[in-house]
Amino acid sequence: MEVFTSQQLNYISLISSRCGWSDTVDKAIVIDFYGLSEVKEVHCPQCDAQLAALRK
């Protein structure tokens, strides 16, 4: 799993290998662990597969 900055993900199309969903990060689910982790996880809205991680 690669870790990206928010600016990098603005230009990347995400694809779920589990269900085939494809779109940009603004259509995905972003999970923030509020101080427990240095990254936010990006998940597929259809199958909940983790697609990427964002540096905070």
C-alpha positions as CSV (number, residue, x, y, z in Angstrom):
1,M,0.0,0.0,0.0
2,E,1.4,3.3,-1.0
3,V,1.1,6.4,1.1
4,F,0.3,9.6,-0.8
5,T,-0.1,13.3,0.0
6,S,-3.5,14.9,-0.5
7,Q,-2.2,16.8,-3.5
8,Q,-1.0,13.6,-5.2
9,L,-4.3,11.8,-4.8
10,N,-6.1,14.7,-6.5
11,Y,-4.6,13.4,-9.8
12,I,-4.8,9.6,-9.2
13,S,-7.8,7.4,-10.1
14,L,-8.4,4.7,-7.5
15,I,-9.4,1.2,-8.4
16,S,-10.7,-1.5,-6.0
17,S,-9.3,-5.0,-6.9
18,R,-12.0,-6.5,-4.8
19,C,-15.1,-5.1,-6.5
20,G,-13.8,-3.1,-9.5
21,W,-15.1,0.3,-8.3
22,S,-13.1,3.1,-9.9
23,D,-13.1,6.9,-9.1
24,T,-11.2,9.6,-7.5
25,V,-10.4,10.1,-3.8
26,D,-13.2,12.6,-3.3
27,K,-15.7,9.8,-4.0
28,A,-14.0,7.4,-1.6
29,I,-14.3,7.1,2.1
30,V,-11.5,8.7,4.1
31,I,-11.0,7.5,7.6
32,D,-9.0,9.6,10.1
33,F,-7.8,8.1,13.4
34,Y,-7.5,11.5,15.1
35,G,-4.0,11.3,16.6
36,L,-3.7,7.5,16.7
37,S,-2.0,7.2,13.3
38,E,0.2,9.3,11.0
39,V,-2.0,8.5,8.0
40,K,-5.6,8.6,7.0
41,E,-7.0,5.4,5.2
42,V,-8.8,5.7,1.9
43,H,-11.5,2.9,1.5
44,C,-13.8,1.8,-1.3
45,P,-17.4,3.0,-0.8
46,Q,-18.8,-0.3,-2.2
47,C,-16.7,-3.0,-0.7
48,D,-14.7,-1.2,2.1
49,A,-11.3,-2.4,0.7
50,Q,-8.4,-0.1,1.7
51,L,-7.3,1.6,-1.5
52,A,-4.6,4.0,-0.3
53,A,-3.3,6.0,2.6
54,L,-2.9,9.8,3.0
55,R,-0.2,11.5,5.0
56,K,-1.6,13.9,7.5
